[in-house]
Amino acid sequence: MVQTDTTAVERKIIAILKVLSESSEPLGSITIARELEHHGVFLSERAVRYHLRITDERGYTQPMGRDGRMITPQGLEELKMALAPEQVGFVLEKLEVMAFETTFDPQKRTGQVPINTSVIDKGKFKKALIAMRDAFKAELCISDMVAVASEGEKLGSVIIPKGKMGLATLCSVAVTGVFLKAGVPTEYRFGGVLEVRNLKPRRFVAIINYAGTSLDPSEQFIRAKMTSVTEAARTGNGKLLSVFRAIPAPAKPIVEEKIAQLQEAGIKGVLAVGNISEPLCQLPVGLNRIGMILLGGLNPLATVVEAGIEVDNVAESGLIDFQHLSSFWKL
């Protein structure tokens, strides 16, 4: 009986965390109770407050005064693990939704762009910035435009915990989101670790198909310490976080135009564009398709882990107004 009660409590906690993860704003118990009904969970406001006290104690949520609560990076990690069996393919769906929600106009340099959020100990933040310099200098990133947040502030859907600093970097979906707004659909194949020589793509040494995972590939590769981004930035040879996409062949002129506009706006990241129906880095793309390799947005953070500094990365954490970003070199 005790075990059954415990299981029921845990399920309700996961449901509450899921509701909080879907909001970029703090939520109060009344709003949470209402949103839970959409997930088939019926709790009174009092019952929600009871479960929120548990999530606070575990570090899954953080009170934001009268505004309510927000989920913490630790809460997001718990949610990922708890929902893993039922969320195979979740990353793919997330990428497609974020591309649709991207409103960035590279010519006007306005609109919403997707970001990754990384959380670092405040005392090690300056050291982490130093570790990232080579990657940004070598342009092994989507852009050098970033955002910084202190404890209690938020980047995307992530609230920065006490004693931490947050750094937002642009996600590769910023590029494909602009393609989509121009009428070009993108097929999201996989995330991988790309071996480069003289900063030119050679081959993928590890890949994770988006359709078969509930976790972001870049997060997993960084955690497994499979990169050598610092070495690649300094020598041109190493292993980078990269993603493989495919576009319809007739869209190539539009894509080339948008890539040029993005570069003018300081958003790069396109490492290679293949030829029609031809393999790219030994990978087939299919008839009337064109392969494309983009850099992973978390490459600069991989250098931080390579330097021995702990980082909590939340890929595709949300969107931010482009005008709220500033150059990494101003930090």
ZIHU-V466423 format. One record per residue. N is the residue number from 0. RES is the residue in one small letter. PHI is phi in whole degrees, -180 to 180 (* if undefined). PSI is psi in whole degrees, -180 to 180 (999 if undefined). Layout:
BEGIN
N_RES_PHI_PSI + N_RES_PHI_PSI
END
This chain:
BEGIN
0_m_*_-43 + 1_v_-63_-41 + 2_q_-63_-41 + 3_t_-63_-43 + 4_d_-63_-42 + 5_t_-63_-43 + 6_t_-62_-41 + 7_a_-63_-41 + 8_v_-64_-44 + 9_e_-63_-40 + 10_r_-64_-38 + 11_k_-69_-38 + 12_i_-64_-43 + 13_i_-64_-39 + 14_a_-63_-41 + 15_i_-66_-43 + 16_l_-63_-37 + 17_k_-65_-42 + 18_v_-62_-46 + 19_l_-65_-35 + 20_s_-69_-21 + 21_e_-89_1 + 22_s_-119_138 + 23_s_-92_1 + 24_e_-119_154 + 25_p_-62_145 + 26_l_-122_139 + 27_g_-90_171 + 28_s_-63_-34 + 29_i_-66_-46 + 30_t_-65_-41 + 31_i_-61_-45 + 32_a_-60_-41 + 33_r_-67_-43 + 34_e_-68_-33 + 35_l_-61_-32 + 36_e_-61_-33 + 37_h_-68_-19 + 38_h_-100_8 + 39_g_78_19 + 40_v_-114_124 + 41_f_-115_108 + 42_l_-130_143 + 43_s_-73_165 + 44_e_-59_-39 + 45_r_-64_-42 + 46_a_-66_-37 + 47_v_-63_-44 + 48_r_-62_-37 + 49_y_-61_-47 + 50_h_-71_-31 + 51_l_-67_-32 + 52_r_-63_-37 + 53_i_-67_-45 + 54_t_-65_-33 + 55_d_-64_-46 + 56_e_-62_-35 + 57_r_-83_-8 + 58_g_84_13 + 59_y_-80_-27 + 60_t_-132_160 + 61_q_-132_124 + 62_p_-66_140 + 63_m_-120_42 + 64_g_70_-140 + 65_r_-71_-16 + 66_d_-71_-20 + 67_g_117_-142 + 68_r_-132_157 + 69_m_-128_153 + 70_i_-77_144 + 71_t_-96_168 + 72_p_-56_-36 + 73_q_-66_-37 + 74_g_-68_-38 + 75_l_-64_-39 + 76_e_-66_-42 + 77_e_-63_-41 + 78_l_-64_-42 + 79_k_-60_-46 + 80_m_-67_-40 + 81_a_-69_-34 + 82_l_-98_1 + 83_a_-50_-47 + 84_p_-61_-30 + 85_e_-103_4 + 86_q_-120_29 + 87_v_-63_125 + 88_g_93_-1 + 89_f_-61_-40 + 90_v_-61_-42 + 91_l_-59_-46 + 92_e_-63_-38 + 93_k_-65_-42 + 94_l_-63_-43 + 95_e_-65_-41 + 96_v_-67_-43 + 97_m_-66_-36 + 98_a_-63_-41 + 99_f_-65_-38 + 100_e_-80_-13 + 101_t_-67_128 + 102_t_-120_12 + 103_f_-64_132 + 104_d_-110_107 + 105_p_-64_-26 + 106_q_-77_-40 + 107_k_-86_-18 + 108_r_58_43 + 109_t_-134_161 + 110_g_115_179 + 111_q_-91_135 + 112_v_-125_148 + 113_p_-79_145 + 114_i_-131_161 + 115_n_-105_148 + 116_t_-119_131 + 117_s_-122_135 + 118_v_-114_127 + 119_i_-132_146 + 120_d_-56_136 + 121_k_-58_-39 + 122_g_-69_-17 + 123_k_-111_6 + 124_f_-65_-44 + 125_k_-64_-40 + 126_k_-64_-37 + 127_a_-66_-41 + 128_l_-61_-40 + 129_i_-63_-41 + 130_a_-64_-29 + 131_m_-83_-14 + 132_r_-55_-47 + 133_d_-61_-40 + 134_a_-66_-42 + 135_f_-69_-39 + 136_k_-63_-39 + 137_a_-83_0 + 138_e_60_41 + 139_l_-91_53 + 140_c_-155_173 + 141_i_-75_-38 + 142_s_-164_159 + 143_d_-91_9 + 144_m_-83_125 + 145_v_-138_173 + 146_a_-139_146 + 147_v_-121_143 + 148_a_-137_145 + 149_s_-96_175 + 150_e_-57_137 + 151_g_90_-18 + 152_e_-90_175 + 153_k_-133_151 + 154_l_-129_114 + 155_g_65_-126 + 156_s_-98_6 + 157_v_-100_125 + 158_i_-91_132 + 159_i_-80_121 + 160_p_-69_169 + 161_k_-62_137 + 162_g_78_10 + 163_k_-122_165 + 164_m_-125_149 + 165_g_-115_144 + 166_l_-130_127 + 167_a_-102_129 + 168_t_-120_152 + 169_l_-69_140 + 170_c_-91_152 + 171_s_-62_-19 + 172_v_-66_-18 + 173_a_-58_-36 + 174_v_-74_-51 + 175_t_-70_-25 + 176_g_-65_-39 + 177_v_-68_-39 + 178_f_-59_-46 + 179_l_-62_-41 + 180_k_-66_-22 + 181_a_-90_5 + 182_g_91_13 + 183_v_-106_111 + 184_p_-76_148 + 185_t_-122_135 + 186_e_-94_120 + 187_y_-90_104 + 188_r_-82_-66 + 189_f_-163_165 + 190_g_-106_148 + 191_g_-156_180 + 192_v_-106_119 + 193_l_-106_126 + 194_e_-83_131 + 195_v_-123_149 + 196_r_-128_126 + 197_n_55_35 + 198_l_62_20 + 199_k_-106_137 + 200_p_-60_133 + 201_r_-112_-56 + 202_r_-166_157 + 203_f_-87_130 + 204_v_-102_-9 + 205_a_-159_140 + 206_i_-142_151 + 207_i_-133_120 + 208_n_-72_131 + 209_y_-60_-34 + 210_a_-71_-12 + 211_g_-117_19 + 212_t_-138_154 + 213_s_-106_-2 + 214_l_-122_149 + 215_d_-66_130 + 216_p_-57_-43 + 217_s_-60_-41 + 218_e_-59_-43 + 219_q_-68_-42 + 220_f_-67_-38 + 221_i_-65_-45 + 222_r_-62_-34 + 223_a_-84_-1 + 224_k_55_51 + 225_m_-99_3 + 226_t_-103_163 + 227_s_-141_58 + 228_v_-67_-39 + 229_t_-60_-44 + 230_e_-64_-42 + 231_a_-63_-39 + 232_a_-66_-35 + 233_r_-88_-33 + 234_t_-117_-16 + 235_g_90_-8 + 236_n_-119_130 + 237_g_168_-163 + 238_k_-124_124 + 239_l_-115_155 + 240_l_-76_128 + 241_s_-145_164 + 242_v_-130_149 + 243_f_-113_126 + 244_r_-124_165 + 245_a_-139_141 + 246_i_-128_158 + 247_p_-65_139 + 248_a_-56_-42 + 249_p_-63_-16 + 250_a_-86_-2 + 251_k_-56_-45 + 252_p_-60_-40 + 253_i_-66_-44 + 254_v_-62_-43 + 255_e_-62_-39 + 256_e_-64_-44 + 257_k_-70_-35 + 258_i_-62_-42 + 259_a_-64_-41 + 260_q_-66_-41 + 261_l_-63_-41 + 262_q_-63_-39 + 263_e_-63_-31 + 264_a_-87_3 + 265_g_88_13 + 266_i_-111_115 + 267_k_-117_-125 + 268_g_90_-14 + 269_v_-82_111 + 270_l_-88_-35 + 271_a_-159_143 + 272_v_-125_126 + 273_g_-84_-173 + 274_n_-101_163 + 275_i_-60_124 + 276_s_64_11 + 277_e_-105_143 + 278_p_-60_151 + 279_l_-126_123 + 280_c_55_42 + 281_q_70_12 + 282_l_-109_126 + 283_p_-70_152 + 284_v_-120_-16 + 285_g_99_168 + 286_l_-69_134 + 287_n_57_34 + 288_r_-123_158 + 289_i_-127_127 + 290_g_-81_153 + 291_m_-147_135 + 292_i_-114_126 + 293_l_-116_150 + 294_l_-70_148 + 295_g_-76_138 + 296_g_-65_-19 + 297_l_-94_10 + 298_n_-55_-44 + 299_p_-60_-33 + 300_l_-76_-25 + 301_a_-62_-35 + 302_t_-66_-30 + 303_v_-67_-45 + 304_v_-65_-38 + 305_e_-63_-26 + 306_a_-86_2 + 307_g_87_17 + 308_i_-104_131 + 309_e_-75_136 + 310_v_-137_138 + 311_d_-103_112 + 312_n_-102_135 + 313_v_-123_98 + 314_a_-72_150 + 315_e_48_54 + 316_s_-81_-11 + 317_g_152_-164 + 318_l_-122_157 + 319_i_-144_150 + 320_d_-68_130 + 321_f_-56_-33 + 322_q_-73_-10 + 323_h_-89_-1 + 324_l_-94_155 + 325_s_-142_166 + 326_s_-67_139 + 327_f_-55_-33 + 328_w_-73_-7 + 329_k_-89_-9 + 330_l_-72_999
END
